[in-house]
Amino acid sequence: MVEAVRGAEMVKLAPARRCIYGFLSSAFSEPPTVEALAAIRSNSFREWAEALLSTRTAEALRRFSEAVDRTPELERQAHQEFMNLFKVPGGQYVTPYESVFLDEREVAGATVKGLLMGKSAVDVQKWYRLAALDISDEYKDLPDHVGLEFSYLACLCDKEQEFAEAGDEGKLKRTWEMQRDFLAAHVVTWIEQLRDAIYEKSQHAYFRAVADLAVEFARRDLSTLEDLVGPSEGKSAPDYDEVQT
């Protein structure tokens, strides 16, 4: 009975969780626009943020989005800050790739960290294939980009709603397990390091708030999912029996 109640509550939260993951995916993938920031001020986003986030994090995002209306120059500044942080290698550059933070490889007999396209990148592709994630042909970035990892979780929230509406409890539970295990193995393992790097390189209120949001929400969602379907083994690649999701 308790599990059924928890499951029903989780299904109700799926649209809110999908919204937050979608926002994080966009925030790390493209410069913020006035239109994107306006979404933060919407009643639905505010309600979901209040339900899923700490007041401090939700308020930090809201204050910045409202400041853009008062000072349009902030949009241009945020655009430039995004480029400096995530696109243009330079003094402010922060690599948004899991492999760079976590993976090690042997190069000429020495252990080297900070290289692109490591084991993490290979393994996340297996997760994407398991969920039949539709990655656009126009997407040219690496598979372990933080924005794509959050997009994958948003996709799973969509599937969660689909299976709940169809009454397919087996696939619904598997989707929760996939969310839990991907968070445990590929997001929570490095998102704090990314947050710390952003704090080191930027004083910008928006990007600091986004980084805080990413850490807080990933941790909370993993904890909620583990309460629902049990602890994760934290395996980097999926080892489930084949399930058509």
C-alpha positions as CSV (number, residue, x, y, z in Angstrom):
1,M,0.0,0.0,0.0
2,V,2.8,2.4,0.9
3,E,4.7,1.7,-2.3
4,A,1.5,2.3,-4.3
5,V,1.0,5.6,-2.7
6,R,4.6,6.6,-3.3
7,G,4.4,5.5,-6.9
8,A,1.2,7.6,-7.5
9,E,2.9,10.6,-5.9
10,M,5.9,10.1,-8.1
11,V,3.8,9.9,-11.3
12,K,2.1,13.2,-10.3
13,L,5.5,14.8,-10.0
14,A,6.7,13.6,-13.4
15,P,5.7,16.8,-15.3
16,A,7.4,19.0,-12.8
17,R,10.5,16.8,-12.8
18,R,10.5,16.8,-16.6
19,C,10.3,20.7,-16.5
20,I,13.3,21.0,-14.2
21,Y,15.4,18.5,-16.2
22,G,14.5,20.2,-19.4
23,F,15.4,23.6,-18.0
24,L,18.8,22.3,-16.8
25,S,19.5,20.7,-20.2
26,S,18.8,24.0,-21.9
27,A,20.7,26.1,-19.4
28,F,23.9,24.1,-19.9
29,S,23.4,23.8,-23.7
30,E,22.6,27.3,-24.9
31,P,22.8,30.9,-23.8
32,P,19.8,32.1,-21.8
33,T,17.3,34.2,-23.7
34,V,14.6,36.6,-22.4
35,E,12.0,34.0,-23.5
36,A,13.8,31.2,-21.6
37,L,14.1,33.3,-18.5
38,A,10.5,34.3,-18.7
39,A,9.6,30.6,-18.3
40,I,11.2,30.8,-14.8
41,R,8.7,33.4,-13.8
42,S,5.7,31.3,-14.9
43,N,3.3,30.1,-12.3
44,S,3.8,26.5,-13.2
45,F,7.6,26.7,-12.9
46,R,7.3,28.6,-9.6
47,E,4.9,26.0,-8.2
48,W,7.1,23.1,-9.3
49,A,10.2,24.8,-8.0
50,E,8.6,25.3,-4.6
51,A,7.6,21.7,-4.5
52,L,11.0,20.3,-5.6
53,L,13.7,22.8,-4.6
54,S,14.9,24.7,-1.6
55,T,13.6,28.3,-1.3
56,R,17.1,29.7,-1.7
57,T,17.7,28.1,-5.1
58,A,14.3,28.9,-6.5
59,E,14.5,32.5,-5.4
60,A,17.9,33.0,-6.9
61,L,16.6,31.9,-10.3
62,R,13.5,34.0,-10.0
63,R,15.4,37.2,-9.0
64,F,17.7,37.0,-12.0
65,S,14.9,36.3,-14.4
66,E,13.0,39.4,-13.1
67,A,16.2,41.5,-13.3
68,V,16.4,40.9,-17.0
69,D,13.1,42.8,-17.6
70,R,14.5,45.7,-15.6
71,T,18.0,45.6,-17.3
72,P,17.9,44.2,-20.8
73,E,21.7,44.4,-20.9
74,L,21.8,41.4,-18.5
75,E,20.7,39.1,-21.4
76,R,23.7,40.1,-23.4
77,Q,26.0,39.7,-20.4
78,A,24.6,36.3,-19.7
79,H,25.1,35.3,-23.3
80,Q,28.7,36.3,-23.2
81,E,29.2,34.5,-19.9
82,F,27.7,31.3,-21.3
83,M,30.1,31.4,-24.2
84,N,33.1,32.1,-21.9
85,L,32.1,29.2,-19.6
86,F,31.1,26.5,-21.9
87,K,32.0,27.2,-25.5
88,V,35.3,29.2,-25.9
89,P,38.4,27.7,-24.4
90,G,40.0,30.4,-22.3
91,G,40.6,31.6,-18.8
92,Q,36.9,31.0,-17.8
93,Y,36.3,27.8,-19.7
94,V,34.6,24.9,-17.8
95,T,34.5,21.6,-19.6
96,P,30.9,20.4,-19.4
97,Y,31.8,16.7,-20.0
98,E,31.7,13.9,-17.5
99,S,34.8,12.1,-18.9
100,V,37.0,15.2,-18.2
101,F,36.1,15.2,-14.5
102,L,36.0,11.4,-13.8
103,D,37.9,9.3,-16.2
104,E,41.5,8.2,-16.3
105,R,43.5,6.7,-19.1
106,E,47.0,5.3,-19.6
107,V,49.0,7.4,-22.0
108,A,52.6,6.6,-22.7
109,G,52.7,4.6,-19.4
110,A,51.3,7.5,-17.3
111,T,47.8,7.9,-15.8
112,V,46.1,10.9,-17.4
113,K,42.9,12.6,-16.4
114,G,41.0,15.4,-18.1
115,L,40.7,13.7,-21.5
116,L,37.6,13.8,-23.7
117,M,35.5,10.8,-24.8
118,G,36.5,8.4,-22.0
119,K,34.6,5.4,-20.6
120,S,31.9,7.6,-19.2
121,A,31.0,8.9,-22.7
122,V,30.9,5.3,-24.0
123,D,28.7,4.1,-21.2
124,V,26.1,6.9,-21.3
125,Q,25.5,6.0,-25.0
126,K,24.4,2.6,-23.8
127,W,21.9,4.2,-21.5
128,Y,20.6,6.4,-24.4
129,R,20.1,3.4,-26.6
130,L,18.3,1.5,-23.9
131,A,15.7,4.3,-23.8
132,A,15.7,4.8,-27.5
133,L,16.6,8.5,-26.9
134,D,16.1,10.4,-30.2
135,I,19.2,12.5,-30.6
136,S,18.9,15.0,-33.4
137,D,21.3,14.6,-36.4
138,E,22.1,18.3,-35.8
139,Y,23.5,17.5,-32.3
140,K,27.3,17.7,-32.7
141,D,28.5,17.6,-29.1
142,L,29.9,14.6,-27.1
143,P,27.5,12.1,-25.5
144,D,28.6,12.9,-21.9
145,H,27.8,16.6,-22.2
146,V,25.9,17.6,-19.0
147,G,23.1,19.1,-21.1
148,L,22.5,15.8,-22.9
149,E,22.6,13.9,-19.7
150,F,19.8,16.1,-18.3
151,S,17.9,15.8,-21.6
152,Y,18.0,12.0,-21.2
153,L,16.4,12.3,-17.7
154,A,13.8,14.6,-19.1
155,C,13.0,12.0,-21.8
156,L,12.6,9.3,-19.1
157,C,10.1,11.5,-17.2
158,D,8.1,11.6,-20.4
159,K,8.2,7.8,-20.7
160,E,7.2,7.6,-17.1
161,Q,4.0,9.5,-17.8
162,E,3.4,7.4,-20.9
163,F,3.7,4.1,-19.1
164,A,1.6,5.3,-16.1
165,E,-1.2,6.4,-18.5
166,A,-1.0,3.0,-20.2
167,G,-1.1,1.2,-16.8
168,D,2.1,-0.7,-17.6
169,E,3.5,-1.1,-14.1
170,G,6.5,-3.2,-15.2
171,K,7.8,-0.6,-17.6
172,L,7.0,2.2,-15.2
173,K,9.1,0.6,-12.5
174,R,11.9,0.0,-15.0
175,T,11.9,3.6,-16.0
176,W,12.3,4.7,-12.4
177,E,15.1,2.2,-12.0
178,M,16.8,3.7,-15.1
179,Q,16.5,7.2,-13.8
180,R,17.8,6.2,-10.4
181,D,20.8,4.3,-11.8
182,F,21.7,6.9,-14.4
183,L,21.7,9.6,-11.7
184,A,23.8,7.5,-9.3
185,A,26.4,6.5,-11.9
186,H,26.6,9.5,-14.2
187,V,25.1,12.7,-12.8
188,V,25.6,12.8,-9.0
189,T,29.1,11.4,-9.4
190,W,30.4,14.6,-11.0
191,I,27.8,17.4,-10.9
192,E,29.2,18.8,-7.6
193,Q,32.7,19.1,-9.3
194,L,31.1,20.9,-12.2
195,R,29.3,23.3,-9.8
196,D,32.6,24.0,-8.0
197,A,34.3,24.7,-11.3
198,I,31.6,27.1,-12.3
199,Y,31.8,28.9,-8.9
200,E,35.6,29.2,-9.4
201,K,35.3,30.7,-12.9
202,S,32.2,32.8,-12.6
203,Q,30.6,35.3,-10.3
204,H,27.5,35.5,-12.5
205,A,24.3,35.0,-10.4
206,Y,22.4,33.1,-13.1
207,F,25.1,30.4,-13.7
208,R,25.8,30.0,-10.0
209,A,22.0,29.5,-9.4
210,V,21.8,27.0,-12.3
211,A,24.8,25.1,-10.9
212,D,23.2,25.0,-7.4
213,L,19.9,23.9,-8.9
214,A,21.6,21.0,-10.8
215,V,23.4,19.7,-7.7
216,E,20.4,20.1,-5.4
217,F,17.8,18.6,-7.7
218,A,19.9,15.6,-8.8
219,R,20.6,14.7,-5.2
220,R,17.0,15.1,-4.2
221,D,15.7,13.1,-7.1
222,L,18.1,10.3,-6.6
223,S,17.1,10.1,-2.9
224,T,13.4,10.0,-3.8
225,L,13.9,7.3,-6.4
226,E,15.9,5.2,-4.0
227,D,13.2,5.5,-1.5
228,L,10.7,4.3,-4.1
229,V,12.6,1.4,-5.8
230,G,15.5,0.7,-3.6
231,P,19.2,1.7,-3.6
232,S,21.3,1.8,-6.8
233,E,24.3,-0.4,-7.4
234,G,25.9,2.6,-9.3
235,K,27.0,0.6,-12.3
236,S,28.3,2.8,-15.1
237,A,26.6,0.9,-17.9
238,P,23.1,-0.7,-17.8
239,D,22.9,-4.5,-17.3
240,Y,19.2,-4.9,-17.4
241,D,17.4,-7.6,-19.4
242,E,16.2,-6.1,-22.7
243,V,13.2,-3.9,-22.1
244,Q,11.5,-2.0,-24.9
245,T,11.0,1.5,-23.4
